[in-house]
Amino acid sequence: MDIDRPANVSFLDFVGGVQLLQSEETRTAMPIVLIGICVSGAVGNLLVLLIFIRDFRNGKGSEVKALLASLASTDMVILLLCAPVRAVTYYKQTWTLGSFVCSTTDWFQHSCIVAKTLILAVTTRAKHTLVPSAATGPLHSPTWIHGALAFVWIVSMMFPLPQLLFATTVQRSGDAVCVSEMPVCASDFMSLFYKIYPTATFVVPIILTLAYYTRTLHAAVNHAPCPQHQSKVTLVLMCLSGAHALMLLPEWGTFTWIRLGFNRPPVGLLIFAQVLLYACSSLSPVILMTMYDDVREGLINIWFIATCRRSKRLPGKTIPTTEGNGAEVGANAVSNAVSQDKDKSIPDVEHFWTGRRNTQVDDNQDPIPWEREEKML
């Protein structure tokens, strides 16, 4: 997987996944693992989004739920747009997706990762109480959340710009590869930048978030008027931040280690860090479904709604319920049939008897001769 670095380039690294691998096991296993993570994580995040949308429509929304819905949307974007690029790269072992995807793939992925970290930091200022729907409407959310999310995404898209500027496709041994080439003239500035970038977008927000939730959880358990609900929500958010920090630490560590000019980490560590990055997006909905009471109740309600609709679609026959034996059922059926026959009348027979009623026939006009002979006798 090593490639020669040109003389005017101070840094050279693969973009969009490790390329030029010669291992057939990696070529087969990595796409399967990434596709499995993508499918399971996308389904879980979609269910979380549906639950939060249903809560807001029913007037049960809160500021925390709005931010968690944005976090689930970001995870879905990572799983559906970023992970498939790596799966294709591992399968092809070269770059086949064009120059535009090569230039934007790492920039877009880092934008989503930074946005996730900052969104979790913003949840420290959000309220856990429900948003009242009577006065503000069911889809109301405070204005500051929209402003905070806009600020988060602007910052998240500005910080990873070097990944967008230095990424390019090059030819190596007849194959196209996507790499990041940093010229020598920008090495001093970028060396300082790669020290500030992970610290400002990952280390500091994670430390502040975990410290805040640890202190809040202690205060909620001992001093809050309703410690049970407050502490549960705080514990969920602290677990999300902790899982996010642990699972993204290898990715940020290898990223910074390579760009600061140290020796290249082993290929296995690089692949493991990328797998953990996508597994983090799949683990978030699992934490919410198992620990967050509102999400768990919403999941149960969605399951009941889906099963009820399925049962309504199935054709069924109504079987009469009886409290007695089979003889009573037969007697009831016969009596019902007799009563229905009494109500019915056959129009042809009724017309025949109506025509024959009150009809006088003279003896000379009697059409039945043997009746006349009996009278004469």
C-alpha positions in Angstrom: 0.0 0.0 0.0 3.1 2.3 0.1 3.5 4.9 -2.7 6.4 7.1 -3.5 6.1 10.7 -2.3 7.2 13.4 -4.8 10.0 15.8 -3.8 7.8 18.9 -3.6 5.3 17.1 -1.3 5.8 17.1 2.4 2.9 14.8 3.2 1.1 12.1 1.3 -1.8 9.9 2.4 -4.7 7.9 1.0 -8.1 9.5 0.8 -11.4 7.7 0.8 -10.0 4.5 2.3 -6.8 2.5 2.1 -5.9 1.5 -1.4 -3.5 -0.7 -3.3 -4.1 -3.5 -0.8 -3.1 -7.0 -2.1 -5.1 -9.0 0.5 -8.0 -10.9 -1.0 -9.5 -11.5 2.5 -9.7 -7.7 3.1 -11.2 -7.2 -0.3 -14.0 -9.6 0.5 -14.6 -9.0 4.2 -14.4 -5.3 4.5 -17.3 -4.5 2.0 -19.5 -7.1 3.8 -18.8 -5.6 7.2 -19.4 -2.1 6.1 -22.6 -2.9 4.3 -23.9 -4.8 7.3 -23.1 -1.8 9.5 -24.7 0.6 7.1 -28.0 -1.4 6.8 -28.4 -2.0 10.5 -27.5 1.6 11.5 -29.7 3.2 8.8 -32.7 1.2 10.0 -32.1 2.1 13.6 -31.6 5.8 13.0 -34.7 5.9 10.7 -36.8 4.4 13.5 -35.4 7.0 16.0 -36.3 9.8 13.6 -39.8 8.4 13.1 -40.3 8.2 16.9 -39.1 11.8 17.4 -41.3 13.1 14.6 -44.3 11.3 16.1 -43.6 12.8 19.5 -43.5 16.3 18.1 -46.7 15.8 16.3 -48.4 14.6 19.5 -47.0 17.6 21.5 -44.4 15.6 23.4 -41.3 17.2 21.9 -38.4 18.8 23.7 -35.2 20.6 22.9 -33.2 17.5 23.6 -35.3 15.4 21.2 -34.8 18.0 18.5 -31.0 17.8 18.8 -31.1 14.0 19.0 -33.1 13.9 15.9 -30.5 16.1 14.2 -27.8 13.7 15.5 -29.7 10.7 14.1 -30.0 12.5 10.7 -26.2 13.1 10.7 -25.5 9.4 11.5 -27.8 8.4 8.6 -25.9 10.6 6.2 -22.6 9.1 7.3 -23.9 5.5 6.9 -25.6 6.1 3.5 -23.1 8.4 1.8 -19.7 8.0 3.4 -19.4 4.3 4.2 -20.4 3.0 0.7 -17.5 4.9 -0.7 -15.1 3.0 1.5 -16.8 -0.3 0.7 -16.3 0.3 -3.0 -12.7 1.4 -2.5 -11.8 -1.8 -0.5 -13.5 -4.0 -3.1 -11.8 -2.3 -6.1 -8.5 -1.7 -4.2 -8.1 1.4 -6.4 -10.0 4.6 -6.9 -12.9 4.4 -9.5 -15.3 7.1 -8.3 -13.9 10.1 -10.1 -12.0 13.3 -9.1 -15.0 15.1 -7.6 -15.8 12.3 -5.1 -12.1 12.1 -4.4 -11.9 15.8 -3.5 -15.0 15.8 -1.3 -15.3 12.5 0.4 -13.0 13.1 3.4 -14.1 16.7 3.7 -17.7 15.7 3.9 -17.1 12.8 6.3 -15.1 15.0 8.6 -17.8 17.7 8.5 -20.3 15.1 9.7 -18.0 13.8 12.4 -17.3 17.3 13.7 -21.0 18.2 13.6 -21.9 15.1 15.7 -19.4 16.1 18.4 -20.7 19.7 18.5 -24.3 18.7 18.5 -23.6 16.5 21.6 -22.0 19.6 23.2 -25.0 21.7 22.4 -27.3 19.3 24.1 -25.7 20.4 27.4 -27.7 23.7 27.0 -31.0 22.1 26.0 -33.9 21.5 28.3 -35.3 18.0 29.0 -38.8 19.3 29.6 -41.6 18.9 27.1 -42.5 21.7 24.7 -46.1 22.7 25.3 -48.2 22.3 22.2 -51.3 24.2 23.3 -49.8 27.6 22.9 -47.0 27.1 20.5 -48.2 24.3 18.2 -47.0 20.7 18.0 -44.1 21.3 15.7 -42.7 24.2 17.7 -39.0 24.3 18.7 -37.1 27.2 20.1 -35.4 29.6 17.7 -32.0 29.1 19.4 -31.9 25.5 18.3 -32.1 26.5 14.6 -29.4 29.0 15.1 -27.2 26.6 17.0 -27.5 23.9 14.4 -26.7 26.4 11.6 -23.6 27.6 13.5 -22.6 24.0 14.1 -22.8 23.0 10.5 -21.0 26.2 9.3 -18.1 25.5 11.7 -18.1 21.8 10.8 -17.8 22.5 7.1 -15.1 25.2 7.5 -12.6 23.3 9.7 -12.0 20.3 7.3 -11.3 22.5 4.2 -7.7 21.2 3.9 -9.1 17.7 3.1 -11.0 19.4 0.2 -8.1 21.5 -1.0 -5.3 18.9 -1.0 -7.2 15.8 -2.2 -6.5 14.7 -5.8 -6.3 11.6 -8.0 -2.9 10.3 -9.2 -1.7 7.4 -11.3 0.4 4.7 -9.7 1.5 1.7 -11.8 -1.4 2.2 -14.2 -4.0 2.4 -11.4 -5.8 5.6 -10.2 -5.5 6.3 -6.5 -7.0 9.1 -4.4 -4.5 10.8 -2.1 -3.9 13.9 -0.1 -0.8 15.8 -1.2 0.4 18.7 0.9 3.0 20.9 -0.7 6.2 21.9 1.1 5.3 25.6 1.2 2.2 24.9 3.3 3.8 22.4 5.7 4.5 24.8 8.6 1.0 26.2 8.6 -0.7 22.9 8.2 1.5 21.4 11.0 0.0 24.0 13.4 -3.5 23.5 12.0 -3.4 19.7 12.5 -2.7 20.3 16.2 -5.5 22.8 16.6 -8.1 21.1 14.5 -8.5 17.8 16.5 -8.2 19.7 19.8 -10.9 22.2 19.0 -13.3 19.9 17.3 -13.0 16.7 19.3 -10.9 16.8 22.5 -12.3 20.0 24.1 -16.0 19.5 23.2 -15.9 15.8 24.4 -14.2 16.7 27.7 -16.5 19.6 28.5 -19.6 17.5 27.6 -18.6 14.5 29.7 -17.7 16.8 32.6 -21.0 18.7 32.4 -23.1 15.5 32.3 -21.2 14.0 35.2 -21.8 17.0 37.4 -25.4 17.3 36.2 -26.1 13.6 36.9 -24.8 14.0 40.4 -26.9 17.0 41.0 -30.0 15.4 39.5 -29.8 12.4 41.7 -29.3 14.3 44.9 -31.0 17.7 44.5 -33.5 17.6 41.5 -37.2 17.9 42.3 -37.9 15.0 39.9 -34.6 13.1 40.0 -35.8 9.9 38.2 -36.6 11.4 34.8 -33.9 14.0 34.9 -31.2 11.5 35.8 -32.3 9.0 33.1 -32.1 11.6 30.3 -28.8 12.8 31.6 -27.4 9.3 31.8 -28.5 8.6 28.2 -26.7 11.7 26.9 -23.6 11.0 28.9 -23.5 7.4 27.5 -23.9 8.8 24.0 -21.0 11.2 24.5 -18.8 8.5 26.1 -19.4 6.0 23.3 -18.8 8.7 20.7 -15.5 9.6 22.3 -14.2 6.1 22.7 -15.2 4.9 19.2 -13.9 8.0 17.4 -10.6 8.1 19.3 -8.7 5.7 17.0 -9.8 7.6 13.9 -8.8 11.0 15.3 -5.5 9.5 16.7 -4.4 7.9 13.4 -5.5 11.0 11.5 -3.4 13.3 13.6 -0.5 10.9 13.9 0.0 10.7 10.2 -0.4 14.4 9.5 2.0 15.4 12.1 4.8 13.5 10.2 5.2 10.5 12.4 5.6 6.9 11.1 2.5 5.5 9.4 0.4 3.3 11.7 -0.2 -0.4 10.7 -2.8 -1.0 8.0 -4.9 -3.1 10.5 -5.1 -0.1 12.9 -6.3 2.2 10.1 -9.0 -0.3 9.0 -10.1 -0.9 12.5 -10.4 2.9 13.1 -12.6 3.3 10.1 -14.9 0.4 11.1 -15.3 1.9 14.6 -16.2 5.2 13.0 -19.2 3.8 11.2 -20.1 1.4 14.1 -20.4 4.5 16.2 -23.2 5.8 14.0 -24.9 2.4 14.3 -24.5 2.3 18.1 -26.3 5.6 18.8 -29.8 4.4 18.0 -29.2 1.2 20.1 -28.3 3.3 23.1 -31.4 5.5 22.6 -33.8 2.5 22.1 -32.5 0.6 25.2 -32.0 3.5 27.7 -34.3 6.4 26.6 -37.8 5.7 27.9 -39.6 7.9 25.4 -37.8 6.3 22.4 -38.5 2.8 23.8 -42.2 3.5 24.3 -42.4 5.1 20.8 -40.8 1.9 19.3 -43.4 -0.2 21.0 -46.2 2.0 19.7 -44.8 1.8 16.2 -44.6 -2.0 16.5 -48.2 -2.2 17.6 -49.4 0.1 14.8 -47.5 -2.0 12.2 -48.9 -5.3 13.5 -52.5 -4.0 13.7 -52.4 -2.8 10.1 -51.0 -6.2 9.0 -53.8 -8.0 10.8 -56.4 -5.8 9.2 -55.1 -6.6 5.7 -55.4 -10.4 6.3 -58.7 -11.9 5.0 -60.8 -13.4 7.8 -64.0 -15.3 8.3 -66.4 -14.6 11.1 -67.1 -17.7 13.1 -70.2 -17.6 15.3 -69.5 -18.0 18.9 -71.8 -20.2 21.0 -72.3 -20.8 24.7 -74.2 -24.1 24.3 -73.7 -27.3 22.3 -74.0 -28.1 18.6 -77.7 -29.1 18.8 -78.6 -25.6 20.0 -76.7 -24.1 17.1 -78.6 -26.4 14.6 -82.0 -25.5 16.1 -81.3 -21.8 16.0 -80.2 -22.2 12.3 -83.4 -24.0 11.4 -85.7 -21.5 13.2 -83.9 -18.7 11.4 -84.4 -20.4 8.0 -88.1 -21.0 8.7 -88.7 -17.4 9.7 -86.9 -16.2 6.6 -89.1 -18.5 4.4 -92.2 -17.1 5.9 -91.3 -13.6 5.0 -90.4 -14.6 1.5 -93.2 -15.1 -1.2 -92.9 -16.6 -4.6 -94.5 -14.1 -7.1 -95.5 -16.7 -9.7 -97.4 -19.0 -7.3 -99.1 -16.0 -5.6 -100.3 -14.7 -8.9 -101.7 -18.2 -9.8 -103.7 -18.5 -6.7 -104.9 -14.9 -6.8 -106.3 -15.6 -10.3 -108.1 -18.8 -9.1 -109.6 -17.3 -6.0 -113.4 -16.4 -6.1 -113.9 -17.9 -9.5 -117.4 -19.3 -10.2 -117.7 -22.0 -12.9 -121.1 -23.2 -14.3 -121.9 -26.8 -14.5 -122.0 -26.6 -18.3 -118.6 -25.0 -18.4 -117.0 -27.4 -16.0 -113.8 -28.5 -17.6 -113.5 -31.7 -15.5 -116.1 -34.2 -16.8 -115.6 -36.8 -14.0 -116.7 -34.3 -11.3 -120.0 -33.8 -13.2 -120.6 -37.6 -13.4 -120.2 -38.0 -9.6 -122.8 -35.3 -9.1 -125.3 -37.0 -11.4 -124.8 -40.3 -9.4 
